[in-house]
Amino acid sequence: MEGKRRRGVNIPRDIVEEILVKVPVKSLVRFKVVSKEWRRSIESTCFIEKHIRYQKSLGGATILSTGRRRRNCLVLEKLLITPCSGSIQTCPYLPIKPFRPTYDFKVSEPCDGLFCIYTKTNDLKFNLVNPATNSRRILPDPISTLDAVYGQSMYSLLGIGRENGVIPKHKLLWFFQCNDKLVNEFTRCKVLSLDSNSWRYVDPPNCRIYCDQPIIHLDGVLYCFSFNREEMGYGQPCICKLLAFDLHTEMFHSFSTQDLESRDCRELSMCILNHRPCIFKKRLGNNDLLFKIWGLDINKSSWEVMYSIEFSCFPPEFYNRFIIPVATINDHVILSNSRRDIWVFYGSKTHIFPYKFTASKYHMSFFETLVSVYQ
C-alpha cells in the first residue's frame, strides 16, 4: 500500500554466508563495504577456508597464464576451462610492475591463490602477490646478513606452500647456493612464515638444488629436484632425486627416481596432477613413441605410470616433441607445447581440443582465493 514503509527482510547470517561462499573473489572484495558485519565475515579464516574448498570443487580448471610486455610488467590472464562443453573463458588481471625494468625476475608456483615474484640477480627483491584481490606485499631481503662472497655466482630458487598443522601457516622456502665449490659445498636455505617478517635458517639438505625447475606444493610439502655435485660433469647426465620439504616439521626427505626411464633433471619437469606429484620428460626423443607421466606413490616411495599417450595423437603444433602437462580435469589432461600457445585436452585418442593463446610465457594451475598476503 502507498505511504507504507517497505520492511526489510532479515536473512539469517548462515544463509548469507552460504550464498557468499559461491561468489567470485572480485565481487567479495566489493561486498566488504556493505557493512562491518559483512567485512568481518568475508575476512574471517573460517569463511576463507570455505571459499577455498568451494573453488576447488568447481568442475573446470583455472590456469594462470603469465607473460611479459614492455616496461617489465608481468601480464596475467585467467583461463577457466570446461572440457565437457569445450568452453574456455578468459579474464585479464591488472598488470603487475614489481621491479625496475633492469631487473630480471622469476615467478613461483602458486599456493592458495598466492605466488611470489623475485629477482634472479644478487640484488634480491621479493614480492608476494594475490592477483585476485590485487594485493601485494614486499618481503624483507633474505640475504642481508650473509657474506658478500656469494656475489654474482649465487643461484636461488623459491617456493610457497601451506603447512599441515592445527593452525596452518603459509611459508616461503628459499634455496641459495654458490657455483664456487671452494666457497659453498652444498645448499643453504631459509624459511619465512607469512605471520612474521623475518627469514631464518633451517638445516639444509646434503645436496644441490636444480634451480631451473619451479618448486611445487601439495598437502603441506614442497617438492623440487636435487642432485649431487659430482654427477654434474660436462656432458654427463645429472641424476636427480625428488626432494621433499615438510613445512610443519621443516625437515627434508628425498625420493629416488630409479623407476623412471629418464633420470636426468635437465630433461625432466614436474607438476601436480590428480593430487599427486608427477614427473615427465619435457622433450621426447626421436625414438620415443609414448609420452609418459609418472606419478609418485608417497606411501610406497615408488613411481608408476599414470598416463601413457601415443605421440601420433598429438597435432602438428607439437612437431618439436616438447610437451608440458598443466592440469587435469576428471579424465582429461591439459597439455601445452613449447610455444605455450596450444592447449590440448587429452581424454582418449579421439578427444583433442586445441586453443590458441598467444604472448604467454608460462602457465600455472591456479584458483582464486581471499587469502591475504599479510597473515
Secondary structure, DSSP 8 states (H G I E B T S, - for coil): -TT---------HHHHHHHHTTS-HHHHHHHTTS-HHHHHHHHSHHHHHHHHHHHHHSSSEEEEEEEEEGGGEEEEEEEEEETTTTEEEEEE---B--S-TT--EEE---BTTBEEEEESSSS--EEEEETTTTEEEEE--TTTTS-GGGGGGEEEEEEEEE--SSS--EEEEEEEEES-TTT-SS-EEEEEETTSS--EE----SSEE-TTS--EEETTEEEEEEE-GGG--TTS--B-EEEEEETTTTEEEEE--TTSS--BTTTEEEEEETTEEEEEESB--TT--EEEEEEEETTTTEEEEEEEEEGGGS-GGGTT-B-EEEEEETTEEEEE-TTS-EEEEESSTT---EEE--S--EEEE-------S--
